[in-house]
Amino acid sequence: MVGKDRIMNSSGDTTGNSTYRCVFDEEFKYVLLPVSYGIVFGVGLILNITALYLFLFRIKPWNAITTYMFNLAVSDILYVVSLPLLVYYYSQGDDWPFGVALCKIVKFLFYTNMYCSIFFLLCISIHRFLGICFPVRSLGWLKVRYSRIVCVIVWVIVIAFQSPILYFVTTSSNGEKTTCHDTSHPDLFDTFVVYSTINLALLFCIPFVTILVCYGLMTRALLQPSAASSQTSNSKKKSIKMIVIVLIVFIACFLPFHVNRTLYYYFRKLDLDCDILDAINLAYKVTRPLASANSCIDPILYFLSGQNVRRTIMGRSGISKMKSKFSTYVRENNWTITPSESNNNGSTPSPSPTVITSI
């Protein structure tokens, strides 16, 4: 049992400023979190390494969207390589043997990846919005060199905002086990909640609202009737696919996590019934793997949003290689395709087969 003046939260933290004495049943997380983080690690690592390979060696030259996606892939892979530590931690029942420094780094990478993902998706969305709604006036704004500057600014802003994580997050001994806390030392918890609220407002709410506004205007522009060519129609379909994927990432991954995390933090500060605290603790734990899953969904965006990526991937398939070798062989031997001899008498061509002859 927990002491009379202490509350046990979902991370094993203890606080002395609450009147509640709640003990949560968290056996579910020792299966849920290792399995989910293990899946995200395996799938995310393969997909993002593949994406980095394509960006670095197969796609030339880069455009602005490619620049944003490359930085998004870098952010994702920096996070997924830290997941084996969390898989081990939760599989051992909240026992962290890797020291305080790695505990801080793992939490820092989680939040840095999440907010870098949000901002790079915001950059991609604004880029598409300007290209669709202001195609002429935005030509000077959408150059690659500007996208590189924007990427540097994003990294600087996110790292600056997440650096306090390295101060707040710590470890503590809990009997024979060592806990890597999700939040902070109990004495700093109120300050941590204020810091978390600032992150919520500036790094999630503002980008999310901006994306919704951009996509609303983009959708209205895309649905307007026009005498569009086939190429324009394909561009519209590509833009709609991108809208759907980005909204899925936000609504399925980021929104539930931020809502439940905020409720969890503030409910801990209030004098609430243990059943309510247990319920929000469960919801918070379930949404944490969802926030990590964006590292697996982002590579889908790479494939759907760019013709260069699709052509590169399809170009490495066996059928495409056979077609390429056949075309090269025809050119090297100076072959051409001519109608069969039965059509050389000046009569109306018949549906007879064509033959390949050497010239």
PyMOL commands that set and color helices and strands:
alter all, ss='L'
color gray80, all
select helices_A, chain A and resi 29-58+64-80+83-91+99-133+144-162+165-168+186-223+230-269+274-292+294-305+307-315+318-332+341-343
alter helices_A, ss='H'
color red, helices_A
select strands_A, chain A and resi 7-8+14-15+171-174+177-180+335-338+355-358
alter strands_A, ss='S'
color yellow, strands_A
deselect
rebuild
show_as cartoon
